[in-house]
Amino acid sequence: MSEYANIIVLVEGQTEEKFVKEVLAPYLAEKNIFMTPIVLSKPGVKGGDVKFSRAKKDIGLHIKQRNDVWITLLIDFYGIKEWPGLEEASSKSLHTDKSNSINRATMDELNKLYSEYRIEERFIPYISMYEFEALLFSDAKILSEKMNVDIFEILKIINQCGEPENINNNPNTAPSKRLEKLSDRFKKTTTGIDIAKSIGIPKMREACTLFNEWLNRLESLTQ
């Protein structure tokens, strides 16, 4: 543990990059945790096509460059491809079990590749269930106001799924797909970030257990 922590966040795309830069990083900076979002690299591509072969290369690059930084991920379980433990995680019923399974498998695989760089100490896996946009369901009132839709439409989705992070892994019912169906005004990198700012990190932590657990691990670096 130290007085402050520098963390590189490898993100899936521009939406997650903006979320970290404009919403999450300012919140954690007050706790002396400084986050730098970097979109996973692929020649000519920004975001999408999230495969482990792509992620492990970037993780290795950053873990080797500096020994005074931590590395973490912010990518979606929805749409993920060719990833350690994906098949096992997908077979689980509970979203919390899916998360624990794929995060553990990710760490195990990286430890085989980069153990000499203290990967177990310096890497914190986080595969969001099931999309970043699930966080936007943390406050039904704000979401309904920003989207200009009836709050009962939002509450119906949350009640069906039980909690925001369980809004599911399906091309028709994933969080972003539901938001697009609710209103044609929803745009991930603009409307989505505006909603996230209005809701705030504390409210998201209250509603989203896995997201809160990830932040607890990041905060423990300086406690």
N, C-alpha and C positions, 0 to 999 in steps of 0.2 A: 504494500500500500504506500501511497505517496500523497503529497499535498495537492497535486493536480494530476490529471491524466489526459493524454492526447490519444484520440481514437480515430482511426480511419474506418469509415463506414462504406463498405462496398454495396452499392444499391443497384436495383434492377433497371431503373430508368429515370427519366426526368421528373416524374411525379414524386418519387421517393427522394430524389436529390433535393427538390424544392422543399419537401416536408422537413427533411433533416436541417437544411440550411436556414429555413425561415421560421420553423416551429420548434423542432426538437433541440437544435443546437443552442438557441438562446436560453431555453429552459435549463439545460444541463450546465451551461456556462456559469450560471449562478452557484453551482455546486463544484466549480473548478474542474469540470469535465468538458473538454474541448473537442468537438466532433468535426471531421472533414469528410463530406460525402464525395464519393468517386463512383461514377457509373462504370459497371463492369465493362471491360474493354472487348471490342471485337471490331476489326477493320471495317469502317464504313457504316457501323451500326451503333445506335444509341438505344439501349433497352431491348427487352424481349429476348427470345432464344436463350433462356437461362439454363445452361448445362453446367455440370460440375467441371468438365474439362476447361471451360471458360473461367469459372470462379477460382479453381485451384491455382491456375497460373497467376492471376492477380493477387491472390492471398500470398503465394510464395514470393512474388515480386516485392510486396510491401513488408512482409515479415523479415526479409533479408536486408532490405535497404536501411532500416533503422531498428535499433534494439530498445528504443525508449518509447515505442508506440504500441497500442493494442489494436487489434483488427476485429471488426464485427461485420455482420451481414444485415441487410434489410431487403429481403426478396420474398416473393409470394410463393406459397405452396401451390396455388392455382397456376397451372400451366408449366410447372417445373418439369424438366426433362433430364433423363440420364443422370440421376443423382444417387449417391450412396444411401441405402436404406429406404428408397422411395417405394419399392414394392411392398416391403414390410409395413411401412407407415400407412400406405394406402389401404392395407387390409384391416387396420384398426377401426373401431367404431367411433370412439371418442376423439374429438379434435385435439384434446390435451394429450392423449396417447400418441396421436400422429405426430404432434410437435416434438414430444420427448424422444420418440423413436428416430425421427429424421435428424434432429439436432445431435443426438448421441452418435449416430452413424457418420455424420459429417465430421465430428471431432475425431472419431476413431480413424477415419481415412486420412485426415490431414496429419494426424500424429504419426502415421506410417511414413508420410512424405517429408515432414518438417520437424521431427522431434528434436533435432539438434538446435532448433531456434526457439525452444521453450514454448511450443505451440499451445500446450495445455494451459499455460499461464497467460498467454498473450492473445489467444483467439477466443471469441465468444460468439457461438453460432446463434442465429435467429432467423428462422423461416416463419414468416407471418401466416397465420391462419385467418381466412384462406387468401385474403388480399389485404393490402394496405387500406383499401376503402372500407373495410369492416370497421375501422376506428371511427369512421364518420357516423356510425349508428350509435355512438356512445351517448349522444344527447338527442333524443327524438324531437324535442321542441325546437332546438336550433336547426337541426337538419330539415325539418318540415318548413320552417320559416325561410331558410336560405334557398330551398328548392321550390318554394311556393306550392307545396302539396299538403293535403290533409294529414294531420299528425297521426290519425288512425291508420293510414296506409303504412306509415313507418312502424308504428307499434305492432301492427299485424305481422310484419316481417320478423321483428324481434321476438314476438311471442311464439311464432312458429318455430324459430331456430333456438330459442332459449337465451342466447346472448350474442353480442356482435361477432365474436370470433368464431362462432359456429354457423355463420351465414355462409352457405355451402359452396362446395367445389364442383360446380357444374357450369357448363357454358351458358346456360339460360338463367341460372339463379345465383351466380357468384355476386359478391357485393357490388362491384362496378356495373354489372349487367342489370341488376335490380335498380340501381340509381339512374341509369340511362333510360330504363323503361318508365320510371316515375316522372321524369322530366327531361325534355330535350335540351334544357339549359345546362345540364350537368356536363362539365368538361373536367377531366382529371386534373390537369395542371393549373387550372384557374379556379373554377368553382370548388373543386375538391380541397385545394389548399386554403381557400378563403373559409370554407366550413371548418377545416381543422383548426385554423387560428381562432375562430369564434368559440369552438368547443374547449380548446386548451388541453394541454397534456394531463393535468390532474384529473379531469373528468374522464379522459380516456383510460387512465390507470384504474380508476374505480370500476369501470365497466368491462375492462379487458384484462383478464388474469394473466395471460401469456405475455402480453405487452408489458404489463407491470413487472412481471418476473424478470424480463430482459433488462428493464431499466434498473431494477434492484441490483442486478449483477454489475451493471455499468457503474452505478453509484458506489458499490462496495469497493471499487478500485481506489477511492480516496477517503474511505471512512476508517 
